[in-house]
């Protein structure tokens, strides 16, 4: 389960493309924040289950998150200003029939590492879906699924939906949201699984993200609010809490307009976590591990979390601190201080201000 959305420049009031994703995974599955430095591959690359040929040239650096046991990523943003994420979707074709190949998360990482634009990313994606293809376990439990993808850059965004060898691509005109169902009308009519309970598990979440996109201009603050939304059925909300099954384990909101993309990332449940602003390409240091970030911040008083997040956003975004190689270490220091101080912790400076400037 996941929710991914994008708003192009026309929908953000001239503030460039905004991309957002929540990642819903099995309860307790660690999903760390990672920085994948640029590299040159001279040998085949081993993804989660299979190898792919090396890329003919250096890869792009990528800031993203993904399950610790997988090679791939749930979501990320590259130094080329490309953002990508995927969703599990279920169609009339049983994914268990597919031979083991690339997972949807592998495909996200390969697009981010190898594509200089969203259009180039879609071309890479379509090629990889043909050979070696998509298939194999996507959860440690062995569960499999097909994927839909949202790929975006400063100027363009594309939806890619798959069902085995069948692929549909849609160019986004203004904004779009995807979730755990097919959303391209013709592809949906042909491929959607007739027994998938979308009215309970998916459509309420899709309504929340579509409402967020409809309230233009779309701001980062509005996207974060949508990621913390609990409207839904039986815990199937954008901020997901389905005991013993699924929970939101990471969330990301990215501005793709600046020269160096800005990412706000939270580990764990968005409603109990803190979003930290980071510039893609700047040093990321050593962030708290997934368990410490998600569980440690969840224990804080809600007002303390809100104050800490406002302080980080002000110092990192409004005053530009995130565009400095020393920022990440400072951000992690403040998170660690709040975790160590415990439930009564407040901001680490006296000047914590929310809502200054356009977010």
C-alpha positions in Angstrom: 0.0 0.0 0.0 1.2 3.5 -0.9 0.1 6.9 -2.2 2.0 9.0 -4.7 1.1 12.3 -6.2 2.6 15.1 -8.3 1.7 18.8 -9.0 3.4 20.5 -11.9 4.3 24.2 -12.0 0.8 25.3 -13.1 -0.7 23.6 -10.1 1.8 25.0 -7.6 1.4 28.6 -8.5 4.7 28.9 -10.3 6.8 27.1 -7.6 7.8 24.2 -9.8 7.0 20.5 -9.6 6.1 19.0 -6.3 6.2 15.3 -5.7 5.1 13.3 -2.7 4.9 9.7 -1.6 4.0 7.6 1.5 5.4 4.1 1.7 3.1 1.5 3.4 4.9 -1.7 4.2 4.5 -4.7 6.6 4.4 -3.5 10.2 7.8 -3.0 11.7 9.7 -3.4 8.4 12.7 -1.0 8.6 12.9 1.5 5.8 16.1 3.7 6.2 17.0 6.9 4.5 19.9 6.3 2.1 22.2 8.3 -0.1 23.4 6.4 -3.2 26.5 8.3 -4.4 27.2 8.5 -8.2 29.3 5.6 -9.5 30.5 3.9 -12.6 29.5 0.2 -13.0 31.9 -2.0 -15.0 30.1 -5.2 -14.2 26.4 -6.3 -14.2 24.5 -4.8 -11.3 22.9 -7.2 -8.8 19.4 -6.0 -8.0 17.1 -7.7 -5.4 16.7 -11.0 -7.3 18.5 -10.7 -10.7 21.3 -8.9 -12.4 21.0 -6.1 -15.0 23.7 -4.9 -17.4 25.8 -2.0 -16.2 24.8 1.5 -17.2 27.0 3.0 -19.9 28.2 6.0 -17.9 28.1 7.4 -14.4 25.0 7.1 -12.4 23.2 10.0 -10.7 23.3 10.4 -7.0 20.0 9.5 -5.3 18.5 10.4 -2.0 15.7 8.0 -1.1 14.2 5.3 1.1 13.5 1.6 0.7 13.1 -1.6 2.8 16.4 -2.6 4.3 16.3 -6.1 2.8 15.7 -4.9 -0.8 18.2 -3.5 -3.3 15.5 -1.1 -4.7 13.8 2.0 -3.4 10.2 2.9 -2.6 10.9 6.5 -3.6 13.6 9.0 -4.2 15.0 12.1 -5.9 18.2 12.2 -8.0 20.8 14.9 -8.5 19.3 15.2 -12.0 16.0 16.5 -10.4 14.1 13.3 -11.2 11.7 11.9 -8.7 10.1 8.4 -8.8 7.9 6.1 -6.7 5.8 3.0 -7.2 2.6 1.4 -6.1 1.4 -2.2 -5.8 -1.5 -2.8 -8.1 -3.6 -5.9 -8.8 -5.0 -6.8 -12.1 -6.7 -9.7 -13.9 -3.3 -11.3 -14.4 -1.9 -13.2 -11.4 1.6 -11.8 -10.6 2.6 -15.2 -9.1 2.8 -16.5 -12.6 5.7 -14.2 -13.5 9.3 -15.5 -13.5 11.6 -13.9 -10.9 12.9 -10.7 -12.3 13.0 -7.0 -11.2 10.8 -5.8 -8.4 8.9 -2.5 -8.7 11.4 -1.1 -6.2 14.3 -2.2 -8.2 12.8 -0.4 -11.2 12.4 2.8 -9.2 16.1 2.8 -8.2 17.3 2.0 -11.7 15.2 4.9 -13.2 16.6 7.3 -10.6 20.2 6.3 -11.0 20.1 6.2 -14.8 17.7 8.9 -16.1 18.5 12.5 -16.7 14.8 13.5 -17.1 11.4 12.1 -16.4 10.9 11.2 -20.1 14.2 9.4 -20.2 13.2 7.6 -17.0 10.0 6.3 -18.6 12.0 5.1 -21.6 14.4 3.2 -19.3 11.4 1.8 -17.4 9.7 0.5 -20.5 12.9 -1.1 -21.7 13.5 -2.8 -18.3 9.9 -4.0 -18.2 10.5 -5.8 -21.4 13.9 -7.2 -20.4 14.5 -8.6 -17.8 10.9 -7.8 -16.8 9.1 -7.5 -13.6 8.4 -10.3 -11.2 9.4 -12.1 -8.0 8.8 -11.5 -4.3 8.3 -7.9 -3.2 7.8 -8.7 0.5 9.9 -10.9 2.7 6.7 -13.0 3.0 7.0 -13.8 -0.7 4.0 -11.7 -1.8 4.1 -10.4 -5.4 2.4 -7.7 -7.3 2.5 -5.5 -10.4 3.4 -1.9 -10.1 2.3 1.5 -11.2 4.9 4.3 -11.2 5.0 8.1 -11.1 8.1 9.7 -12.6 8.6 13.5 -12.5 11.1 16.2 -13.1 11.1 20.0 -13.0 8.9 20.2 -16.2 7.1 16.9 -16.7 5.5 13.9 -15.0 4.3 10.6 -16.3 2.2 7.7 -14.9 3.2 4.2 -15.9 0.9 1.3 -15.2 1.7 -2.4 -15.7 0.1 -5.8 -15.8 2.7 -8.3 -16.8 3.9 -7.4 -20.3 1.1 -4.8 -20.8 2.2 -1.2 -20.1 0.3 2.1 -20.3 1.9 5.6 -20.1 0.1 8.8 -19.4 1.6 12.3 -19.5 0.4 14.4 -16.6 -1.0 17.8 -17.7 -1.4 19.5 -14.3 -1.5 17.1 -11.4 -2.1 13.4 -10.7 -2.4 11.0 -7.8 -1.9 7.2 -7.9 -2.6 4.6 -5.3 -3.1 0.8 -5.2 -5.3 0.5 -8.2 -5.1 1.4 -11.9 -5.9 5.0 -12.6 -5.4 5.4 -16.4 -9.0 5.1 -17.6 -8.6 2.7 -20.6 -6.0 0.6 -18.7 -8.3 0.4 -15.7 -11.2 -0.7 -17.7 -9.2 -3.5 -19.3 -7.1 -4.7 -16.4 -8.5 -3.9 -13.0 -9.0 -7.0 -10.8 -12.8 -7.3 -10.4 -12.6 -8.5 -6.8 -10.1 -6.0 -5.4 -12.0 -4.2 -2.6 -10.9 -0.7 -3.8 -13.9 1.0 -2.3 -12.6 0.0 1.2 -8.8 -0.1 0.9 -7.9 2.4 -1.8 -10.6 4.8 -3.0 -10.9 6.8 0.4 -7.1 7.4 0.3 -7.2 8.4 -3.4 -10.0 10.9 -2.6 -7.8 12.5 0.1 -4.8 12.9 -2.2 -6.9 14.2 -5.1 -8.5 16.7 -2.8 -5.1 17.9 -1.8 -4.1 18.4 -5.4 -7.4 20.2 -6.2 -6.7 22.9 -3.6 -4.4 25.0 -5.7 -1.8 26.3 -5.4 -0.4 23.0 -4.0 2.1 23.7 -1.2 4.5 21.4 0.5 2.6 22.0 3.8 -0.6 20.8 2.2 1.1 17.6 0.9 2.5 16.9 4.3 -1.0 17.4 5.8 -2.4 14.9 3.3 0.3 12.4 4.2 -0.8 12.7 7.9 -4.5 12.2 7.1 -6.4 9.4 8.8 -9.7 9.4 6.8 -10.3 5.9 5.5 -11.8 2.5 6.4 -10.3 0.1 9.0 -7.0 1.9 9.2 -6.5 2.1 5.4 -5.8 5.8 5.3 -3.0 7.8 3.7 -1.2 7.7 7.1 -1.8 4.0 7.4 -2.4 2.0 10.6 -3.6 -1.5 10.0 -2.5 -3.5 13.0 -0.6 -6.7 12.2 -0.7 -5.9 8.5 0.4 -2.5 7.0 1.7 0.8 8.3 3.3 3.8 6.8 7.0 3.4 7.3 8.4 6.5 5.4 7.1 9.6 3.6 8.7 12.2 1.3 7.7 15.5 -0.2 10.0 17.0 -2.8 10.4 20.4 -4.5 11.9 19.7 -7.9 12.1 23.4 -9.0 15.4 24.5 -7.4 18.8 24.0 -8.9 19.4 21.4 -6.1 16.1 19.6 -5.3 14.7 19.9 -1.8 13.4 16.9 -0.1 11.4 16.8 3.2 11.6 13.2 4.6 10.0 11.5 7.6 10.7 8.0 8.7 7.9 6.0 10.4 4.3 7.1 10.6 3.9 10.7 9.3 1.5 11.6 12.1 4.1 10.7 14.8 7.3 11.7 13.0 9.1 14.8 12.0 9.9 15.9 8.4 13.5 16.9 7.9 14.5 19.2 4.9 17.5 18.1 2.9 19.1 19.2 -0.4 19.8 16.4 -2.8 23.5 16.3 -3.5 24.6 17.8 -0.2 26.2 15.6 2.5 23.7 13.6 4.5 26.0 12.4 7.3 24.6 9.6 9.5 20.9 9.9 10.1 19.3 8.1 13.1 18.4 4.6 12.0 14.8 3.8 11.1 13.8 2.4 14.4 15.3 5.2 16.4 13.8 8.0 14.2 10.4 6.4 14.0 10.0 5.1 17.5 12.0 7.8 19.3 10.1 10.7 17.8 6.8 8.9 18.2 7.2 9.1 22.0 7.4 12.9 22.0 4.6 15.1 22.9 2.8 16.2 19.7 3.5 19.9 20.4 7.2 19.1 20.8 7.2 17.3 17.5 5.4 20.2 15.8 7.8 22.7 17.3 10.9 20.7 16.2 9.6 20.3 12.7 8.8 24.0 12.4 12.3 24.8 13.6 13.9 22.5 11.1 11.8 23.8 8.3 12.6 27.4 9.1 16.3 26.9 9.5 16.7 24.4 6.7 14.3 26.0 4.1 13.5 29.6 4.9 17.0 30.6 5.9 18.6 28.2 3.4 20.6 26.0 5.9 19.7 22.8 4.0 21.9 23.9 1.1 25.0 23.5 3.1 27.1 20.4 3.7 27.0 20.9 7.4 23.2 21.0 7.6 22.4 17.3 7.8 24.7 16.7 10.8 23.0 19.6 12.5 19.6 18.3 11.7 20.5 14.8 13.1 21.9 16.4 16.2 18.6 18.1 16.9 16.6 14.9 16.3 18.9 13.0 18.6 18.6 15.7 21.3 14.8 15.6 21.1 14.8 11.8 21.3 17.2 11.8 24.2 15.2 14.4 26.1 12.1 12.3 25.8 8.4 13.2 25.8 8.7 16.7 27.2 11.3 17.7 24.6 10.8 21.0 22.7 12.7 22.7 20.0 16.5 23.0 20.3 16.6 26.7 19.8 14.3 29.5 21.0 13.4 30.7 17.5 11.1 28.0 16.2 8.7 29.5 13.7 6.2 27.8 11.5 4.8 28.9 8.1 7.2 31.6 7.2 7.4 32.0 3.4 5.8 29.7 0.8 6.4 26.0 1.6 
